[in-house]
């Protein structure tokens, strides 16, 4: 018997966009285009969340709103 805790709900395009946005934020922070201690922490956290969710193919916020960007019929 197989138990699934997290059903994958992130598709390929969604993954690419998440990683791209995270890299873009990292570049902005690295070159100090965006400054400020609080803003830096918040954007760093957001960037980390985007990377982690793209790696595990699961977004908890999508689960709350019953959204999935994964193609219908794709393997879990």
C-alpha positions in Angstrom: 0.0 0.0 0.0 1.4 3.4 -1.0 0.7 6.5 1.0 1.1 9.9 -0.7 1.5 12.8 1.7 2.1 15.5 -0.9 0.5 15.2 -4.3 2.7 17.0 -6.9 1.0 20.1 -8.2 3.7 22.1 -10.0 4.2 21.7 -13.7 7.3 22.1 -15.8 6.6 25.7 -16.9 5.8 26.7 -13.3 9.1 25.2 -12.1 11.1 27.1 -14.7 9.3 30.4 -13.8 9.9 29.8 -10.1 13.6 29.1 -10.6 14.0 32.1 -13.0 12.3 34.5 -10.5 14.5 33.1 -7.7 17.7 33.7 -9.7 16.5 37.2 -10.8 15.9 38.1 -7.1 19.3 36.7 -6.2 21.0 38.8 -8.9 19.2 41.9 -7.7 20.3 41.3 -4.1 23.9 40.4 -5.1 24.4 43.6 -7.1 22.7 45.6 -4.4 20.1 46.9 -6.8 17.6 46.3 -4.0 18.8 47.3 -0.5 17.4 47.4 2.9 17.7 44.8 5.6 14.0 43.9 5.9 13.5 43.8 2.1 16.6 41.7 1.7 15.5 39.1 4.3 12.0 38.9 2.8 13.2 38.5 -0.8 15.8 36.0 0.3 13.1 34.0 2.0 10.8 34.2 -1.0 13.6 33.1 -3.3 14.4 30.1 -1.1 10.7 29.1 -1.0 10.5 29.3 -4.8 13.5 27.1 -5.1 12.4 24.5 -2.6 8.9 24.2 -3.9 10.2 23.8 -7.4 12.5 21.0 -6.3 9.8 19.1 -4.5 7.1 19.7 -7.1 4.7 20.8 -4.4 3.2 24.2 -3.4 1.2 24.3 -0.2 -0.6 27.5 -1.4 -1.8 25.7 -4.5 -3.2 22.9 -2.2 -5.2 25.5 -0.2 -6.7 27.0 -3.3 -7.1 23.6 -5.1 -4.8 24.7 -8.0 -2.5 22.6 -10.0 -0.2 23.6 -12.9 0.7 20.0 -13.5 -0.5 18.5 -16.8 -3.5 16.3 -16.5 -2.7 12.6 -16.5 1.0 13.2 -15.7 2.7 10.8 -13.3 2.9 11.9 -9.6 
